[in-house]
Amino acid sequence: MNVRDESPTRVAVIGSGPAGFYAAGHLLKESNGAIEVDMLERLPTPWGLVRSGVAPDHPNIKAVYASNDMMAAGARLAAKGAGKLDQVKILGTDGLPGPAGGIRAVAEGEWAATFTYPTGGPEAIEMAKSILLDCAEKVPTVVTVPTTAITSDNAKQLMRN
């Protein structure tokens, strides 16, 4: 007696980095339901080390510029895990105060720098005022907001403020 099992084939994809997601997506798309995919990851979050900013397939990385302080903290953890903490400079963006912020990380030598990232709110309000209340016919097409580089030279002073 020949009994054919009609259940989907199960495939395990090891790693949930970009390549793992691409492979799983391709398998699911092309199988028309004939394949089920299980993704296995040893890290607590998907996207592998790319999420943290240090890619193991790029061993010559000298610096990571993160788009926010939390990503910079993740990049530092990834560099530490890769045994490259002393070889990779970490740069953040936000310049957040407090115990988990970038200012403290720079002051304590964990990162090379972070940069304040102003919202541009005051500049937007001033521009809106000039249009709506002052009837300005022309406003600047480019508005530059002030930012501060937080380095080892000023981080400790900024923590006291």
Contacts in CASP RR format, 6 or more apart in sequence:
PFRMAT RR
TARGET T0000
AUTHOR 0000-0000-0000
METHOD contacts of the structure
MODEL  1
MNVRDESPTRVAVIGSGPAGFYAAGHLLKESNGAIEVDMLERLPTPWGLV
RSGVAPDHPNIKAVYASNDMMAAGARLAAKGAGKLDQVKILGTDGLPGPA
GGIRAVAEGEWAATFTYPTGGPEAIEMAKSILLDCAEKVPTVVTVPTTAI
TSDNAKQLMRN
8 31 0 8 1.000
8 33 0 8 1.000
8 34 0 8 1.000
8 35 0 8 1.000
8 36 0 8 1.000
9 31 0 8 1.000
9 34 0 8 1.000
9 35 0 8 1.000
9 36 0 8 1.000
10 35 0 8 1.000
10 36 0 8 1.000
10 37 0 8 1.000
10 38 0 8 1.000
11 27 0 8 1.000
11 35 0 8 1.000
11 36 0 8 1.000
11 37 0 8 1.000
11 38 0 8 1.000
12 37 0 8 1.000
12 38 0 8 1.000
12 39 0 8 1.000
12 40 0 8 1.000
13 20 0 8 1.000
13 23 0 8 1.000
13 24 0 8 1.000
13 27 0 8 1.000
13 37 0 8 1.000
13 38 0 8 1.000
13 39 0 8 1.000
13 40 0 8 1.000
14 20 0 8 1.000
14 40 0 8 1.000
15 39 0 8 1.000
15 40 0 8 1.000
15 41 0 8 1.000
15 42 0 8 1.000
15 48 0 8 1.000
16 39 0 8 1.000
16 40 0 8 1.000
16 41 0 8 1.000
16 43 0 8 1.000
16 46 0 8 1.000
16 47 0 8 1.000
16 48 0 8 1.000
17 41 0 8 1.000
17 46 0 8 1.000
17 47 0 8 1.000
17 48 0 8 1.000
17 50 0 8 1.000
18 47 0 8 1.000
18 50 0 8 1.000
20 39 0 8 1.000
21 39 0 8 1.000
21 46 0 8 1.000
21 47 0 8 1.000
24 37 0 8 1.000
24 39 0 8 1.000
25 37 0 8 1.000
27 35 0 8 1.000
27 37 0 8 1.000
28 35 0 8 1.000
28 37 0 8 1.000
39 46 0 8 1.000
41 48 0 8 1.000
43 49 0 8 1.000
45 51 0 8 1.000
49 55 0 8 1.000
49 56 0 8 1.000
49 78 0 8 1.000
49 82 0 8 1.000
52 71 0 8 1.000
52 74 0 8 1.000
52 75 0 8 1.000
52 77 0 8 1.000
52 78 0 8 1.000
53 64 0 8 1.000
53 66 0 8 1.000
53 71 0 8 1.000
53 74 0 8 1.000
53 75 0 8 1.000
53 78 0 8 1.000
54 61 0 8 1.000
54 64 0 8 1.000
54 75 0 8 1.000
54 78 0 8 1.000
54 79 0 8 1.000
54 82 0 8 1.000
54 84 0 8 1.000
54 88 0 8 1.000
55 61 0 8 1.000
56 82 0 8 1.000
61 84 0 8 1.000
61 88 0 8 1.000
62 87 0 8 1.000
62 88 0 8 1.000
62 89 0 8 1.000
63 88 0 8 1.000
63 89 0 8 1.000
63 90 0 8 1.000
63 91 0 8 1.000
63 112 0 8 1.000
64 72 0 8 1.000
64 75 0 8 1.000
64 79 0 8 1.000
64 88 0 8 1.000
64 89 0 8 1.000
64 90 0 8 1.000
64 91 0 8 1.000
65 91 0 8 1.000
65 92 0 8 1.000
65 93 0 8 1.000
66 72 0 8 1.000
66 74 0 8 1.000
66 75 0 8 1.000
66 90 0 8 1.000
66 91 0 8 1.000
66 92 0 8 1.000
66 93 0 8 1.000
67 92 0 8 1.000
67 93 0 8 1.000
68 92 0 8 1.000
68 93 0 8 1.000
68 94 0 8 1.000
68 117 0 8 1.000
69 92 0 8 1.000
69 93 0 8 1.000
69 94 0 8 1.000
69 95 0 8 1.000
69 96 0 8 1.000
69 101 0 8 1.000
69 102 0 8 1.000
69 105 0 8 1.000
69 114 0 8 1.000
71 92 0 8 1.000
72 90 0 8 1.000
72 91 0 8 1.000
72 92 0 8 1.000
72 93 0 8 1.000
72 102 0 8 1.000
72 105 0 8 1.000
72 111 0 8 1.000
72 114 0 8 1.000
73 100 0 8 1.000
73 101 0 8 1.000
73 102 0 8 1.000
73 105 0 8 1.000
75 88 0 8 1.000
75 90 0 8 1.000
76 85 0 8 1.000
76 90 0 8 1.000
76 105 0 8 1.000
76 110 0 8 1.000
76 111 0 8 1.000
79 85 0 8 1.000
79 87 0 8 1.000
79 88 0 8 1.000
79 90 0 8 1.000
89 111 0 8 1.000
89 112 0 8 1.000
90 105 0 8 1.000
90 110 0 8 1.000
90 111 0 8 1.000
90 112 0 8 1.000
91 111 0 8 1.000
91 112 0 8 1.000
91 113 0 8 1.000
91 114 0 8 1.000
91 115 0 8 1.000
92 102 0 8 1.000
92 111 0 8 1.000
92 113 0 8 1.000
92 114 0 8 1.000
92 115 0 8 1.000
93 114 0 8 1.000
93 115 0 8 1.000
93 117 0 8 1.000
94 101 0 8 1.000
94 102 0 8 1.000
94 114 0 8 1.000
94 115 0 8 1.000
94 116 0 8 1.000
94 117 0 8 1.000
95 101 0 8 1.000
95 102 0 8 1.000
95 103 0 8 1.000
95 114 0 8 1.000
95 115 0 8 1.000
95 116 0 8 1.000
95 117 0 8 1.000
95 148 0 8 1.000
95 150 0 8 1.000
96 102 0 8 1.000
96 103 0 8 1.000
96 114 0 8 1.000
97 103 0 8 1.000
97 104 0 8 1.000
97 158 0 8 1.000
97 159 0 8 1.000
98 104 0 8 1.000
98 159 0 8 1.000
102 111 0 8 1.000
102 114 0 8 1.000
102 150 0 8 1.000
103 114 0 8 1.000
103 150 0 8 1.000
103 155 0 8 1.000
103 158 0 8 1.000
103 159 0 8 1.000
104 155 0 8 1.000
104 159 0 8 1.000
105 111 0 8 1.000
105 114 0 8 1.000
106 112 0 8 1.000
106 113 0 8 1.000
106 114 0 8 1.000
106 150 0 8 1.000
106 151 0 8 1.000
106 152 0 8 1.000
106 155 0 8 1.000
107 152 0 8 1.000
107 155 0 8 1.000
107 156 0 8 1.000
107 158 0 8 1.000
107 159 0 8 1.000
109 152 0 8 1.000
112 151 0 8 1.000
112 152 0 8 1.000
113 149 0 8 1.000
113 150 0 8 1.000
113 151 0 8 1.000
114 150 0 8 1.000
115 147 0 8 1.000
115 148 0 8 1.000
115 149 0 8 1.000
115 150 0 8 1.000
116 147 0 8 1.000
116 148 0 8 1.000
116 150 0 8 1.000
117 147 0 8 1.000
118 145 0 8 1.000
118 146 0 8 1.000
118 147 0 8 1.000
119 145 0 8 1.000
120 143 0 8 1.000
120 145 0 8 1.000
123 143 0 8 1.000
123 145 0 8 1.000
124 143 0 8 1.000
127 139 0 8 1.000
127 140 0 8 1.000
127 143 0 8 1.000
130 136 0 8 1.000
130 139 0 8 1.000
131 139 0 8 1.000
148 154 0 8 1.000
150 158 0 8 1.000
END
